[in-house]
Amino acid sequence: MAQINLKEIKCVPYQPVEVHQGYTDHSLHINVSNNKIKICDIEEKIKQKFIGGKGYDLWLMWHAVSGTTRWDDPENAICIASGPLGGGTWISRRRKEYCHHHFSPDRGPH
């Protein structure tokens, strides 16, 4: 097997926060065009309205792109989220706990 050489491009300091009912109330935004990384808070009203990984995922995608975003636009986003049970290995072996949304050329948003 070929040797893979990895190079650290960007580092962001992060202090783990207390997990409350499966949530840390943070999201990580990575811009692969300019290597900018930021940690954002998730507001309580969003947590109450868009429940779990799929809900967060849909909210993040809705706010990340516009109505005219195409699959090949530089502004396009890939959102990956985990619900409150996603970090537990006892449940993730039995069912899918991660979800993602993106635009594709053949099917549009999904």
matplotlib code that plots the C-alpha trace (Angstrom):
import matplotlib.pyplot as plt

x = [0.0, 1.3, 2.4, 0.1, 1.7, -0.7, -0.1, -1.9, -3.5, -5.3, -5.6, -8.4, -8.2, -11.2, -12.2, -14.7, -18.0, -20.4, -22.9, -26.5, -29.1, -26.8, -26.1, -23.1, -25.0, -22.1, -21.5, -18.2, -18.0, -15.1, -14.6, -12.5, -11.9, -10.0, -9.3, -11.3, -12.7, -15.2, -17.2, -20.7, -23.3, -26.6, -29.4, -31.9, -34.9, -33.2, -32.6, -36.2, -37.6, -35.1, -34.7, -31.7, -29.0, -31.4, -33.1, -29.8, -28.6, -31.7, -31.4, -27.7, -28.3, -31.2, -29.0, -25.8, -27.1, -29.5, -32.5, -30.4, -27.4, -26.4, -24.6, -21.3, -21.5, -18.5, -21.1, -22.6, -22.4, -22.1, -23.7, -23.0, -24.7, -25.2, -28.2, -27.9, -27.4, -24.8, -21.8, -22.8, -21.2, -23.9, -26.6, -24.6, -23.8, -27.5, -28.8, -27.7, -27.3, -25.4, -27.1, -25.9, -27.5, -26.0, -26.8, -26.1, -26.2, -28.6, -31.1, -30.9, -31.0, -31.0]
y = [0.0, 3.5, 5.9, 8.8, 12.0, 14.4, 18.0, 20.1, 23.1, 24.8, 24.3, 25.8, 25.6, 23.9, 23.4, 20.5, 21.8, 20.0, 17.8, 18.5, 15.9, 14.8, 18.3, 20.6, 23.5, 24.2, 23.8, 23.7, 25.6, 24.9, 26.8, 24.6, 27.5, 29.7, 27.2, 29.4, 27.5, 28.8, 27.4, 28.8, 28.6, 27.0, 29.1, 27.5, 28.4, 26.4, 23.4, 23.4, 23.7, 21.6, 18.5, 16.1, 15.7, 15.7, 18.9, 20.7, 19.5, 20.9, 24.2, 24.5, 23.7, 26.1, 29.0, 27.9, 28.2, 30.3, 29.3, 29.5, 27.5, 24.8, 21.6, 23.0, 26.4, 27.4, 28.5, 25.0, 23.3, 19.9, 19.6, 16.6, 16.3, 13.8, 13.6, 13.2, 9.4, 9.6, 9.6, 6.5, 3.4, 1.2, 2.6, 3.6, 0.0, -0.8, 2.2, 5.1, 8.2, 10.5, 12.4, 14.7, 17.1, 18.4, 19.2, 16.7, 17.1, 14.3, 14.7, 18.2, 18.9, 15.9]
z = [0.0, -0.9, 1.9, 2.4, 3.6, 5.3, 6.0, 8.5, 6.8, 9.6, 13.3, 15.5, 19.3, 20.8, 24.4, 24.8, 26.4, 28.6, 26.6, 27.7, 26.6, 23.8, 22.4, 22.6, 20.9, 18.5, 14.8, 12.9, 9.7, 7.3, 4.1, 1.9, -0.6, 1.9, 4.8, 7.3, 10.2, 12.8, 15.6, 15.9, 18.6, 17.8, 19.3, 21.7, 19.3, 16.5, 18.8, 19.8, 16.3, 14.3, 16.4, 16.1, 13.5, 10.5, 11.7, 12.3, 8.9, 7.1, 9.0, 8.2, 4.5, 4.2, 5.5, 3.7, 0.1, -1.9, -4.0, -7.2, -5.9, -8.4, -7.6, -9.1, -7.5, -5.2, -2.6, -2.4, 1.0, 2.4, 5.8, 8.0, 11.4, 14.2, 16.5, 20.3, 20.0, 17.2, 19.6, 21.4, 19.9, 21.5, 19.1, 16.0, 15.2, 14.8, 13.0, 10.9, 13.1, 10.8, 8.0, 5.3, 2.7, -0.5, -4.1, -6.8, -10.6, -11.2, -8.3, -7.1, -3.3, -1.0]

ax = plt.figure().add_subplot(projection="3d")
ax.plot(x, y, z, "-o")
ax.set_aspect("equal")
plt.show()
